[in-house]
Each structure stands twice: as C-alpha cells, then as structure tokens.
C-alpha cells in the first residue's frame, strides 16, 4: 500500500467538512465532477452519513439523487437513518426514507433507535407499533 497523496487527503478532508456543514452546492459540484458519491473517511462515514448526522436534509437529498447509498453502514455498523433518528432530525429521516433507507436494517436499526428513545412519530413513519406507555 502506498502513502496517500497529501493533496488528495486535504481535498477529502474538505469534502467531509462540506458534508458536515451542509454546503450542498459546493459538495455536489465535486461529486458531479467525479468525486465518488459514496466516498468514506477512515471510520467508514460517507458524505451522506455525515450530512445526515449533522442535520442537512438538502445535502442528503442531493447526494441521494446522485446515487449515494442510504443503506451504507460505517465501520461501527451505524446507518444514516438510525443516526438521524438518534439526532431527532425529522427532515433528514424523511429524506432518507424517500431515498429508500430501510428503517429495520442494521443493529440497532432506525426502528430500534426510535423505540429506545420513545419517538412515536418516527415509529409511525416506519409502520411500527408505538412504544409501550411508561
């Protein structure tokens, strides 16, 4: 294995920051120019995962429209939809569902996460029973 090019590392760092900050137009210019839409960092977090986790539904939609995989888990097995549920980001949850994310996939799944935190609204979106009272 060869050492990564410092300029490429710096560009990748900037791209991940764009995803975290929701700088959709700038990020999608790079993707449209050939940056892999499912680019991931050293923890396996994709651009879509970072945008989702940081609450940027518009960026999530733009990346999904360009083929980003809403089901791709990071190295810890976390999926974007479960992260959006955990962060209580309804617009991102909706964007990921619209992109085909499965609320029952992963461990914990988005449905499991919603149950864990008593998020009845998300459970209803997932066609899951509400959490038990208590």
Beta strands, then each sheet from edge to edge (+ up, - down):
end
